[in-house]
Amino acid sequence: MPETRLDDVLVSPSLPDAVRAALLAPMVDHHCHGVRRDDLSRSEFEMLITEAGTPAPPGTTHFDTPVGVAIRRWCAPVLGLEPHVPAAVYLSRRTELGAAEVNRRLLRAAGIAAFLVDTGLEGPELLSAAEMGRLGGAAADEIVRLEQVEQEVAEAGMPAVDYAGMLREELAARAARAAGLKSIAAYRCGLGFDPSRPSRGAVIAAAGRRLAEPKERLTDPVLVRHLLWAAIDVARERSLPLQFHCGYGDTDLDLHRSDPALLTGFIRAVAPSGVPVILLHCYPFHRQAAYLANVFPHVYVDVGLALTYTAAGSVSVVRELLELVPFHKQMFSSDCYGVAELCLLGAVYHRRGLARVLADRLGEGEWSPADAARIAHMIGSGNARRVYRL
């Protein structure tokens, strides 16, 4: 089979032409990671299509999940296979084509105009931001992960009194060539931290403890708060947004501590800075995130990897977010990592889910075709281009 275009099955031909065009237009993937450049064994591939962090139980497979079935449905045709081929056939074809060709086909089929790549999970096996752009036929920029920068500073070694200054300098240097900043505070201390800026004395005392064991991960709430406020200062100077991981993630996360509503105090405190705060993924707290985007002018939201992992059920997530979120406050991201299939699926389920919701609104007479097309454009690319100054 030749490479397959998915347009007609992604978006119903019965939608008005302007709405179809807006849904199928190239999008900005405002939060993703590098994908593997090497060929993968079945066990390696299965570990990259789950957030579980462990192999499936004996006698089972991670292909027996919403995302596993979705790969066989939507990615197989892009690799020249019939939809729904067995997993073994799919993986054999993947090996036959080779990682570079698989990545090229899947990334390009996603229809992405620009990748904003979180480089906090760097490794020689992962494509760089520039390589993601080159293989995907798109522009590419870096999103700097705050905790990675802090780790490098801590491991460099210094007196505790110099920690804050060196961290500020390194953040500024990294931000100078980035499109945005990102925090994984949800993983490190949870999002319910004290929102106030810590005092200099508290930071020095905490830095002393931190620098005694610099190879440990940053979890001290005082230093997490200091890192975030230092990032706000840099982001304000550079006109950059700050992303927060919220909600659904791997087993390193305590889900109840990743509810974006816990960030309300911090969101309120940073409002005078004007720095855009972007809530990533958010599931199953996407309604809370929609509320925050509704009432705070500097808050934006996506549902990211929730669409990939809920797959055929993702339309309900899109519908629930759109109950309240302002249309100029929502963005698209795939949060792909490791395998390019996750980039394609993120784009597929964004377009399919939004198309279903738009069709309902049009059918009910709630929105005009011009409204629907404008909303699809804003969410797919317009909002990200404005906020990240692309």
Steps between C-alpha positions, in 0.01 A plus 500: 500500500620858436516759778144584599338840548258497790310822427162358404481255789629753753254775414159435345464629143153620603646783709511843331814543290637781717462289815668197339784718379555644848495156664743351248737798491853453639505536880749614762592213733584724793620221730679183389822307553753332276428157352740207476740499205578127528310186407303357791429150624140412581564532873664842454212620283236382745670682786480824300124479435404492867546724802502192723878463509480120511435224248144378462410207731603154373285384212385856415629791295494880507344482154179401681441859608321794336831633368616157386187447290529856369853433373376203300210706364661833412874444475492178299368667180773764518756218497331339198290241687129435524330638813478263797785267399630284786759661723770258380438599138508868590829468686653291221414773250649757734827307505492452122469875435755600765470762771588802284234425238238411763567827682488700177167351391325525834623847594405640158163328502419681825485828309714709733633843402718548810622277781578654840719233657554450872866401511495395865507132401809523286699193397706391199221266396247783470465740207595858580256784447670583169477138386132482595441801280707369212335156491156648558538769234432766762658780698630405845590685821603400852298509820742512796420273793572689821586198710766387252668840519490493880651150506793614287559802722485294821747246364744774395584563869512840671446663839135513597512880496578491125229249408221748421720721285643216297155351449367834379790539256458153356124538462551828316760345270277205411191718458681722249470227235168343604132543419384435856570349842346196668470367856433149625437619857201264502747212505739653753289644781148521359316812387366596841816688601508835683465749214708776658856581396737351763736729691870518417589344835262208446648440154860503630413257780318266260783531246746387763303180547457459127867544416598238757328240277499661155432185301165445670191635325372838608201447731547770765186722479701812589737449206218397267325828584824693453554332162150592388532863605842524336337361186221758521761778518682366194177429312379856559827644367499274192120505438480121535219280634540250784354150460394274788446127477158429652299181536565176313856372501716203591531309827742757641201731547253520789193588295311683774792743541496589129153659488550841332251655744778468760693763302233766555700692760812503283300597192350791693840604636673510159215677321662847532806370312290434190682170441270250323450183707419195288342194660601183316291180465287553814290178467297408703503858633437666162180663624694665785756616243222639280374700798846645569539600135153653512558726799871591479610696193852356493406129525487265201425129476531187289401136545817368338577136549152438645369487144761246393442268794121524506508454119154402374349646818677835464206689351342520846817662637496760223130562555539544877790743465302710253210531744671798665845575359530821297585404144798738497644315804526140369794349309596172338785276613580134446754454785651229279806331645707208380290391201362719221172309512405710802545822301272376225237373743497826693427686175245241384294509819520876531362543149240225531380611842478866407328414172230309688440786742493759223256288298268483800514876558435566133215250490338662802534844344714617794798598284531624143748339258715811534502464880591130478783562254641785710490290818671204330774732373555664839533169683708328232761769450390861546508510880842333520646732238378800699605383847840358399561787256572260214 
